[in-house]
Amino acid sequence: MKRFATNPLTTLEYVWWWGKRVNDNVPISSQENIRPIEEHLQ
């Protein structure tokens, strides 16, 4: 089992990637964020 070197850059990139992956798997929250923008543009 390999151990990953823990440095701040890899941790931040992993957190960003994980957050992006979680957001991609939750379409409801994305629609909620888009809806107010569409209403604002009308």
VOGU-3710 file (C-alpha; in Angstrom, 3 decimals, decimal comma):
1> mkrfatnplt> 0,000/0,000/0,000  1,504/3,281/-1,111  1,572/6,288/1,144  0,830/9,647/-0,451  3,121/12,526/0,391  1,072/15,107/2,232  1,834/18,596/1,079  -0,613/21,523/1,019  -0,818/21,668/-2,779  -1,909/18,063/-3,219
11> tleyvwwwgk> -4,388/18,396/-0,373  -5,967/21,529/-1,857  -6,132/19,972/-5,320  -7,756/16,855/-3,867  -10,292/18,885/-1,913  -11,117/20,928/-5,034  -11,441/17,788/-7,159  -13,594/16,053/-4,560  -15,836/19,120/-4,179  -16,229/19,334/-7,951
21> rvndnvpiss> -17,068/15,638/-8,130  -19,659/15,944/-5,366  -21,243/18,967/-7,076  -21,413/17,096/-10,384  -23,334/14,320/-8,633  -25,929/16,715/-7,175  -27,897/18,247/-10,088  -30,603/19,621/-7,769  -28,258/22,105/-6,080  -26,941/23,178/-9,494
31> qenirpieeh> -30,479/23,885/-10,715  -31,219/25,850/-7,543  -28,142/27,989/-8,163  -29,019/28,583/-11,834  -32,715/29,384/-11,341  -32,240/32,724/-9,476  -29,809/33,875/-12,179  -32,360/33,132/-14,924  -35,086/34,964/-12,982  -32,747/37,911/-12,496
41> lq> -32,059/38,129/-16,242  -35,756/38,205/-17,208
//
